[in-house]
Amino acid sequence: MSEENKKVSPNQNEQGDSTSKLEDEIGNIHSAIQSVHNMCQEVLNKQKTLEKSNMEIVEKLRLSDERIEKLARKFEEDIVQEKLTEEPISSLENSVTSSEFSNEKTSQMLPMTGKCFVLKHVFTDVLEMEEGVEYYGKEEEHFGLKWQACLWKQDNELALGLKCVKSLNGEEWLISSDAQFKLVSTNGKYHSELMSDTHGNADDNSEFDSYGPDPFIEWNKMKEDFLEDGKLAVEIHVKVKEMTGIYKNELKSFGDEMKPFSDVVLVVNEKKFFVSKLYLAGHSPYFNSLLMGHFQESKKSEIELTGIDADDFQNYLELLYGEQSIDEITVEGIILLADMYETPLIIRKCEEFLIEKSEKSLKKKLQMSIRYNLDALKKQCFSEIKSIDDIKSVIPGNIHDMDPSVMTELLQKCLALC
């Protein structure tokens, strides 16, 4: 019996060991499952926390967007209201028109390419205008000269004029231009007239510093169709065709004496410029294509350039050939051509002048930086905006005339200053 027991005992011990090992393995499995469960639970908790954080972020962004939108709306309304009400009747000075007066529909559209600009103004207290008295808007600088819109009542008619603020005494000068004079209203009505005339005292001109349709519209019709709360929205679209006697004396000649050193003649408004094809092509992709490419013009010895001013082209060439032709008056005409003819050297020099030497207004510099993509100038302009008054000074009355990206930056400035 004892021997049998001795024989059985090892088997029982083996079974006990197997059971113990199995229990250990099951315990390990349960432990692993519990660890995985805990990890999953932790991940779920983190996901819920993340979702909650994301929802909070989205809500904060939504509230921020609403706040910015409200501020933008209020900012626009404040600017427009301030500009519409700040001028007294004695001067009837005016601001750039607010957005509700804008309407670009017209039966006569003046091509606005080349040397062009637009004056937009809102005259206030128009019903109290005195007979025969001219009322002027604020001066605006375009192409080195100051311009104004003017308005007057005569014999139950309304007249509208474009004034160039330059003395008629002394040196002779002349500006030839096309101008489209417009009245616009909130109900979609418009009244326009297209004219061509001159400002100045040269070439037997009768010393005119302004011109415009006289009469432009019947007084009663103006009151009925365009006057709103005593305010009248006016637009004058101007295309300058030629300027004489405005700029400085020539620094370099491109006339007949340069003929031996040139291989092409460029003609601008009947004025001939003897230049080198290779030199122009090396600085301008436009002239490279025109003069060295497969265009028919590349085989011609004389090519006419249209839509530009001869004096501007003279200044452009002078700067390209190393002369210092940039000043407060010439810079806008030069950079217009540099942009048109894709001339990075000239654009860079104009931008450097505007940053380092120009005394133009902050508003004018910002406008030029946007129009000609002058990033360094734009950066400088924003660095000089340090108050709400600075922001107001650069915003046009019609806020929609401003580039959206610039308006966004101005709103950010406004929020930082508030």
C-alpha positions as CSV (number, residue, x, y, z in Angstrom):
1,M,0.0,0.0,0.0
2,S,2.7,2.4,0.8
3,E,4.5,1.6,-2.5
4,E,1.3,2.4,-4.4
5,N,1.0,5.6,-2.5
6,K,4.5,6.3,-3.4
7,K,3.7,5.7,-7.0
8,V,0.6,8.0,-7.0
9,S,2.1,11.0,-5.3
10,P,4.3,12.1,-8.2
11,N,1.3,12.2,-10.4
12,Q,-0.6,14.4,-8.0
13,N,2.3,16.7,-7.6
14,E,2.5,17.1,-11.4
15,Q,-1.2,17.9,-11.6
16,G,-0.8,20.5,-8.8
17,D,2.0,22.1,-10.6
18,S,0.1,22.2,-13.9
19,T,-2.9,23.8,-12.1
20,S,-0.7,26.4,-10.5
21,K,0.9,27.3,-13.8
22,L,-2.5,27.5,-15.5
23,E,-3.8,29.8,-12.8
24,D,-0.7,32.0,-13.1
25,E,-1.2,32.2,-16.9
26,I,-4.9,33.1,-16.4
27,G,-3.9,35.7,-13.9
28,N,-1.4,37.1,-16.3
29,I,-4.0,37.2,-19.1
30,H,-6.5,38.9,-16.8
31,S,-3.8,41.4,-15.8
32,A,-3.0,42.1,-19.4
33,I,-6.6,42.5,-20.3
34,Q,-7.1,44.9,-17.4
35,S,-4.0,46.9,-18.5
36,V,-5.4,47.1,-22.0
37,H,-8.8,48.1,-20.7
38,N,-7.2,50.8,-18.5
39,M,-5.2,52.1,-21.5
40,C,-8.3,52.2,-23.7
41,Q,-10.2,54.0,-20.9
42,E,-7.3,56.5,-20.6
43,V,-7.3,57.0,-24.4
44,L,-11.1,57.5,-24.4
45,N,-10.8,60.0,-21.5
46,K,-8.1,61.9,-23.3
47,Q,-10.2,61.9,-26.5
48,K,-13.2,63.3,-24.7
49,T,-11.0,66.0,-23.1
50,L,-9.5,66.8,-26.6
51,E,-13.0,67.0,-28.1
52,K,-14.1,69.3,-25.3
53,S,-11.0,71.4,-25.9
54,N,-11.6,71.5,-29.6
55,M,-15.2,72.5,-29.0
56,E,-14.0,75.3,-26.7
57,I,-11.5,76.5,-29.3
58,V,-14.1,76.4,-32.1
59,E,-16.5,78.4,-29.9
60,K,-13.8,80.9,-29.0
61,L,-13.0,81.3,-32.7
62,R,-16.6,81.8,-33.5
63,L,-17.0,84.4,-30.8
64,S,-13.8,86.1,-32.0
65,D,-15.2,86.1,-35.6
66,E,-18.4,87.7,-34.4
67,R,-16.5,90.3,-32.4
68,I,-14.3,91.2,-35.4
69,E,-17.3,91.3,-37.7
70,K,-19.1,93.6,-35.3
71,L,-16.1,95.8,-34.8
72,A,-15.6,96.0,-38.6
73,R,-19.2,97.0,-39.1
74,K,-19.1,99.6,-36.4
75,F,-15.7,100.8,-37.5
76,E,-17.0,101.3,-41.1
77,E,-20.2,103.0,-39.9
78,D,-18.2,105.3,-37.5
79,I,-15.7,106.3,-40.3
80,V,-18.4,106.9,-42.8
81,Q,-20.6,108.8,-40.4
82,E,-17.7,110.9,-39.2
83,K,-16.6,111.8,-42.7
84,L,-20.2,112.6,-43.8
85,T,-20.8,114.9,-40.9
86,E,-17.5,116.5,-40.0
87,E,-17.4,119.3,-42.7
88,P,-19.3,122.6,-42.1
89,I,-21.4,124.2,-44.7
90,S,-19.0,127.1,-45.1
91,S,-16.5,125.0,-46.9
92,L,-18.7,122.0,-48.0
93,E,-15.4,120.0,-48.0
94,N,-16.0,116.4,-48.7
95,S,-14.8,112.9,-48.1
96,V,-14.4,109.8,-50.2
97,T,-17.8,108.4,-50.7
98,S,-19.2,105.7,-48.5
99,S,-20.1,102.3,-49.9
100,E,-23.9,103.0,-50.1
101,F,-23.3,105.6,-52.8
102,S,-21.2,103.4,-55.1
103,N,-22.5,102.1,-58.4
104,E,-20.3,101.2,-61.3
105,K,-23.1,100.8,-63.9
106,T,-22.8,103.4,-66.6
107,S,-23.6,103.8,-70.3
108,Q,-20.3,105.7,-70.8
109,M,-17.2,104.0,-69.4
110,L,-13.9,105.7,-69.5
111,P,-11.1,103.2,-70.1
112,M,-9.1,103.3,-66.8
113,T,-5.7,101.9,-67.9
114,G,-2.4,103.8,-67.8
115,K,-2.2,107.2,-66.0
116,C,-5.6,107.1,-64.3
117,F,-7.2,107.9,-60.9
118,V,-10.7,108.4,-59.3
119,L,-11.9,111.1,-57.0
120,K,-14.9,110.1,-54.9
121,H,-16.6,112.6,-52.7
122,V,-19.7,113.3,-50.7
123,F,-20.8,116.9,-50.6
124,T,-22.8,117.8,-47.5
125,D,-25.5,120.5,-46.9
126,V,-26.0,120.9,-50.7
127,L,-29.4,122.6,-50.3
128,E,-27.8,125.5,-48.5
129,M,-25.3,126.2,-51.3
130,E,-25.2,129.8,-52.4
131,E,-25.8,130.8,-56.0
132,G,-22.6,131.1,-58.1
133,V,-20.2,130.1,-55.2
134,E,-17.8,127.2,-55.9
135,Y,-17.4,124.5,-53.2
136,Y,-14.4,122.3,-53.1
137,G,-13.6,118.9,-51.8
138,K,-10.4,117.9,-50.0
139,E,-7.2,117.8,-52.0
140,E,-5.9,114.4,-53.2
141,E,-2.5,113.7,-54.7
142,H,-2.2,111.8,-57.9
143,F,1.0,111.7,-60.1
144,G,2.7,114.5,-58.2
145,L,-0.1,117.0,-58.4
146,K,-3.1,117.9,-56.1
147,W,-6.6,117.5,-57.4
148,Q,-10.1,118.5,-56.2
149,A,-13.7,118.1,-57.2
150,C,-15.7,121.3,-57.2
151,L,-19.4,121.9,-57.3
152,W,-21.6,125.0,-57.8
153,K,-25.2,126.1,-58.4
154,Q,-26.0,128.5,-61.3
155,D,-29.5,129.4,-62.7
156,N,-31.2,126.3,-61.2
157,E,-28.6,124.1,-62.7
158,L,-25.8,122.1,-61.0
159,A,-22.3,122.2,-62.4
160,L,-19.4,119.9,-61.6
161,G,-15.7,120.5,-62.1
162,L,-12.3,118.9,-61.8
163,K,-9.6,121.2,-60.5
164,C,-5.8,120.8,-60.7
165,V,-4.3,122.7,-57.7
166,K,-1.3,124.2,-59.4
167,S,-0.5,127.9,-59.9
168,L,-1.2,129.4,-63.3
169,N,1.5,132.0,-62.7
170,G,5.1,131.6,-63.7
171,E,6.3,128.6,-65.8
172,E,4.0,127.3,-68.5
173,W,2.4,123.9,-68.0
174,L,-0.4,121.9,-69.6
175,I,-2.3,118.7,-68.7
176,S,-4.5,117.0,-71.3
177,S,-7.1,114.5,-69.9
178,D,-10.3,112.7,-70.3
179,A,-12.8,112.8,-67.4
180,Q,-16.0,111.1,-66.6
181,F,-18.2,113.1,-64.2
182,K,-20.8,111.0,-62.3
183,L,-23.6,111.3,-59.7
184,V,-24.6,108.1,-58.0
185,S,-27.4,107.1,-55.7
186,T,-28.4,104.3,-53.4
187,N,-31.4,103.4,-55.6
188,G,-29.2,102.5,-58.5
189,K,-29.7,105.7,-60.5
190,Y,-26.7,107.4,-62.1
191,H,-26.0,110.5,-64.2
192,S,-22.7,110.8,-66.1
193,E,-21.0,112.9,-68.7
194,L,-17.7,112.3,-70.5
195,M,-15.4,115.2,-71.4
196,S,-11.9,115.9,-72.7
197,D,-10.1,119.1,-72.0
198,T,-7.0,120.7,-70.5
199,H,-5.6,122.3,-67.4
200,G,-2.8,124.9,-67.5
201,N,-1.5,128.0,-69.2
202,A,0.7,126.7,-72.1
203,D,0.1,126.5,-75.9
204,D,-2.3,129.5,-75.9
205,N,-4.5,127.9,-73.3
206,S,-6.7,130.4,-71.5
207,E,-5.2,129.7,-68.1
208,F,-7.7,127.1,-66.9
209,D,-7.1,125.2,-63.6
210,S,-10.4,123.4,-63.8
211,Y,-13.0,122.1,-66.3
212,G,-16.2,120.2,-66.2
213,P,-19.8,120.0,-67.5
214,D,-21.6,123.3,-66.9
215,P,-24.5,122.7,-66.6
216,F,-24.3,119.1,-65.5
217,I,-27.8,118.4,-64.3
218,E,-31.0,120.4,-63.5
219,W,-31.1,121.4,-59.8
220,N,-34.6,119.9,-59.2
221,K,-33.7,116.6,-60.9
222,M,-30.6,116.4,-58.8
223,K,-32.6,116.9,-55.6
224,E,-35.2,114.3,-56.7
225,D,-32.9,111.6,-57.9
226,F,-29.6,111.9,-56.1
227,L,-29.8,114.1,-52.9
228,E,-30.1,112.1,-49.7
229,D,-30.3,114.0,-46.4
230,G,-28.6,116.9,-47.9
231,K,-25.6,114.8,-49.2
232,L,-24.6,114.3,-52.8
233,A,-22.2,111.6,-53.9
234,V,-19.8,112.5,-56.7
235,E,-17.3,110.5,-58.7
236,I,-14.8,111.8,-61.2
237,H,-12.8,109.2,-63.2
238,V,-9.7,110.8,-64.8
239,K,-7.4,109.5,-67.5
240,V,-4.3,111.8,-68.0
241,K,-3.3,111.7,-71.6
242,E,-0.3,114.1,-71.6
243,M,1.6,116.4,-69.2
244,T,3.8,119.2,-70.3
245,G,6.0,121.5,-68.2
246,I,5.2,119.5,-65.0
247,Y,8.5,117.7,-64.6
248,K,12.1,118.8,-64.2
249,N,14.5,119.4,-67.0
250,E,15.8,116.3,-68.8
251,L,18.9,114.7,-67.2
252,K,19.8,112.6,-70.3
253,S,18.9,112.9,-73.9
254,F,17.5,110.0,-76.0
255,G,17.2,112.2,-79.1
256,D,18.9,112.2,-82.5
257,E,22.4,112.5,-80.9
258,M,21.9,108.9,-79.5
259,K,21.2,107.5,-83.0
260,P,24.7,106.1,-83.6
261,F,24.5,104.1,-80.3
262,S,20.9,102.7,-80.8
263,D,19.3,100.0,-82.8
264,V,15.7,100.8,-82.3
265,V,13.5,103.9,-82.0
266,L,10.6,103.9,-79.5
267,V,7.9,106.5,-80.2
268,V,5.7,107.9,-77.4
269,N,3.1,110.6,-78.4
270,E,5.2,111.5,-81.4
271,K,8.4,111.9,-79.3
272,K,11.3,109.6,-80.5
273,F,13.6,107.7,-78.1
274,F,16.8,106.2,-79.6
275,V,17.7,103.2,-77.4
276,S,19.4,99.8,-77.3
277,K,17.3,96.7,-77.7
278,L,19.7,94.6,-75.8
279,Y,19.9,97.0,-72.8
280,L,16.2,97.3,-72.5
281,A,15.7,93.5,-73.0
282,G,18.2,92.8,-70.2
283,H,16.2,94.8,-67.6
284,S,12.6,94.0,-68.8
285,P,10.9,90.7,-69.7
286,Y,8.3,92.9,-71.5
287,F,10.9,94.5,-73.8
288,N,12.7,91.3,-74.1
289,S,9.6,89.7,-75.7
290,L,8.8,92.9,-77.7
291,L,12.3,93.6,-79.1
292,M,14.0,90.2,-79.1
293,G,11.1,87.7,-79.4
294,H,9.0,86.4,-82.2
295,F,6.7,89.4,-82.3
296,Q,6.4,91.3,-85.6
297,E,7.7,94.4,-83.8
298,S,11.0,92.8,-83.1
299,K,11.9,93.2,-86.8
300,K,11.0,96.9,-86.9
301,S,13.4,99.7,-86.5
302,E,10.7,102.0,-85.1
303,I,8.0,100.9,-82.6
304,E,5.2,103.0,-81.2
305,L,4.3,102.6,-77.5
306,T,0.7,103.6,-76.7
307,G,-1.2,104.5,-73.5
308,I,1.7,106.2,-71.7
309,D,3.1,109.7,-71.2
310,A,6.3,110.7,-73.0
311,D,7.7,112.5,-69.9
312,D,7.1,109.5,-67.8
313,F,9.0,107.3,-70.3
314,Q,11.8,109.9,-70.3
315,N,12.1,109.6,-66.5
316,Y,11.8,105.8,-66.7
317,L,14.7,105.6,-69.2
318,E,16.8,108.1,-67.3
319,L,16.5,106.0,-64.1
320,L,17.2,102.8,-66.1
321,Y,20.4,104.4,-67.6
322,G,21.7,105.4,-64.1
323,E,20.4,109.0,-63.7
324,Q,18.5,110.0,-60.5
325,S,15.2,111.0,-62.0
326,I,13.0,110.1,-59.0
327,D,11.4,112.8,-56.9
328,E,8.0,113.5,-55.3
329,I,6.5,114.4,-58.6
330,T,8.0,111.8,-60.9
331,V,7.9,108.7,-58.7
332,E,4.3,107.7,-59.4
333,G,4.6,108.0,-63.2
334,I,7.9,106.1,-63.2
335,I,6.7,103.2,-61.1
336,L,3.5,102.9,-63.2
337,L,5.7,102.2,-66.2
338,A,8.1,100.0,-64.3
339,D,5.1,97.9,-63.2
340,M,3.7,97.9,-66.8
341,Y,7.0,96.9,-68.4
342,E,8.1,94.5,-65.6
343,T,11.3,96.3,-64.6
344,P,12.3,95.1,-61.1
345,L,15.4,97.4,-60.9
346,I,13.2,100.5,-61.4
347,I,10.5,99.2,-59.0
348,R,13.2,98.6,-56.3
349,K,14.6,102.1,-56.7
350,C,11.1,103.7,-56.5
351,E,10.3,101.7,-53.4
352,E,13.6,102.7,-51.8
353,F,12.8,106.4,-52.5
354,L,9.3,106.1,-51.0
355,I,10.7,104.4,-47.9
356,E,13.8,106.6,-47.3
357,K,13.1,110.0,-48.8
358,S,9.5,110.6,-49.7
359,E,7.3,112.9,-47.7
360,K,4.0,111.7,-49.2
361,S,1.2,111.0,-46.7
362,L,0.8,107.6,-45.0
363,K,-2.4,107.0,-46.9
364,K,-0.8,107.7,-50.3
365,K,2.2,105.4,-49.5
366,L,-0.1,102.6,-48.4
367,Q,-2.2,103.0,-51.6
368,M,1.0,102.8,-53.7
369,S,2.3,99.8,-51.8
370,I,-0.9,97.9,-52.5
371,R,-1.3,98.9,-56.1
372,Y,2.3,98.0,-57.0
373,N,2.9,95.1,-54.5
374,L,5.6,97.0,-52.6
375,D,5.9,94.7,-49.6
376,A,8.7,96.6,-47.8
377,L,6.9,99.9,-48.2
378,K,3.7,98.3,-46.9
379,K,5.5,96.9,-43.9
380,Q,6.9,100.4,-43.1
381,C,3.4,101.9,-43.4
382,F,1.9,99.5,-40.9
383,S,4.8,100.1,-38.5
384,E,3.9,103.8,-38.6
385,I,0.3,103.1,-37.6
386,K,0.3,103.5,-33.9
387,S,-3.1,105.0,-33.0
388,I,-6.8,104.9,-34.0
389,D,-6.4,108.2,-35.7
390,D,-3.6,106.7,-37.9
391,I,-6.0,103.9,-38.9
392,K,-8.7,106.4,-39.8
393,S,-6.3,108.4,-41.8
394,V,-5.5,105.6,-44.2
395,I,-9.1,104.2,-44.6
396,P,-11.1,105.4,-47.6
397,G,-14.7,106.5,-47.0
398,N,-15.8,103.5,-49.1
399,I,-14.2,100.7,-47.1
400,H,-14.8,98.2,-49.9
401,D,-12.3,100.1,-52.1
402,M,-9.5,98.7,-49.8
403,D,-7.8,95.4,-50.4
404,P,-9.3,92.8,-48.0
405,S,-6.0,91.6,-46.7
406,V,-5.0,95.2,-45.8
407,M,-8.4,95.7,-44.1
408,T,-7.8,92.5,-42.1
409,E,-4.4,93.8,-40.9
410,L,-5.9,97.1,-40.0
411,L,-8.6,95.4,-38.0
412,Q,-5.9,93.5,-36.1
413,K,-4.2,96.7,-35.4
414,C,-7.4,98.2,-34.2
415,L,-8.0,95.3,-31.8
416,A,-4.5,95.6,-30.5
417,L,-5.0,99.3,-29.8
418,C,-8.5,99.0,-28.2
